[in-house]
Amino acid sequence: MNSNEAANNNLELLFGTSLYDEKVKEMPPAKDATEKNGLRVFGVDAALVKVSGQFFLQHPVEAQIALGLVRDVSGILGRLLEGGHSIIAGRIAGAFKRVGRDGLSDDIVKTMKSAGYDFRESDPFSEQQNVSAVLTGAAPIVARLKAIWESQRQAVRDVLPRTPGIPDDKDSYMKFVDGIYKSDAYHSLSMEGYSVTPELIDRVRQGNWDPNGNEQETKNRNALAARGYW
């Protein structure tokens, strides 16, 4: 939080979050700010130019979400050129390339070079971080869930037991599958909201059903679901 009257204090909040009030001599220009839920916050373009390289290392999920919200780099380029931020430009271009948005990265590279800046593209994310391609235009919560899953996927895989693989005795395995079919179908279809009975499942499996008959529509729906499961 920026303020002319701040005291550079850090306020610890719930769930491992905090609020730091930073004393600044000058408040951000009006073009860099936007209002969200009653708060004045940095716009995405201004925020990406302002944050340091540590932000991408310490908050990779948030960084991916911010990069995914950018439609075009005109707003970012204006701020980069205005301040002569060649190092920041290299960082943002590298970040866009890391998340699969090569077109935006190339736009920054070409524009900065054509303006005569000594420009070096750099990837601000850690090599060990699982950074996936961002979902352009997706809701922030969707991008967050996808980024969190990608960052934790390998950790989850490491603790899961190894798959048993294809059984050697295939005939015995298929008999086992057939033996539990009725119970498995009943529970699975019930969880999906269908009204099925073990008798219906067994009848459909044997082919004793008529989707064009005179049964009520809901019963047809349930029978079709059971047939689809079979």
C-alpha positions, 0 to 999 in steps of 0.5 A: 500500500502506497501513501505519503503518510505511511510508516513502512509497517507490515501488518500480518493478516490471515492465511499467511498474507500481509499488508505493507504500507510503504511511504512514497514521496509521489503517488502513482500517476492517475493513468497507472491506477484503477479502482477495484472493489472500492480500492485504488490499485495498480493496473496490470500494465503498470504493475508488471512494469513496477514489480521487481524480478523477485516478484516472479520468483516469490509469486509465480502463480500471481505473475502468470495470472497477471501475464494472462490478463494482458491483451496487448503490450501497447500499455506496457510499451508506453511505460517502458519507452517513457522511462527507458526501462530496458532491463525491465523490458527484457524481464517482461519479454522473457516472462511472456515467452516463458508462459507461451505468449511469444507474440507479445514477447516479440512485440516488446523485443522489436519495439525496444530494439527499434527505439535504440535500446541495448536490450537483453531478454531474460527469463525472470522465473526460476528454471525449477518452477513449473510455469505453464502456458497461460489461458489468455482471457480466462477468468483470474480464478481459472488461471490461478487454479491451472497455475497452482495445479501445474506447480504442485503436479509433480509433488503430488505424483511423487507421493502417489503409489506406482501404478500396478501396470497391465495384469499378467492374467488378463482373463482373471482381471476381466472376470473381476471387472465383470463381477463388480460391474453392477455395483460400480455402475450403480454408485457411479450413475447415482453420484451423477444424478441418475435414478438407477437400480441394480435391476435396471443396470442388469437388464440394460446390460443384457440388452432388455431395454427399448429406448423408443418404448412407452416408458416415461422420459426420466426412465428412458434417460436413466436407461440410456445412462445405464446403457452408456455406462455399459 
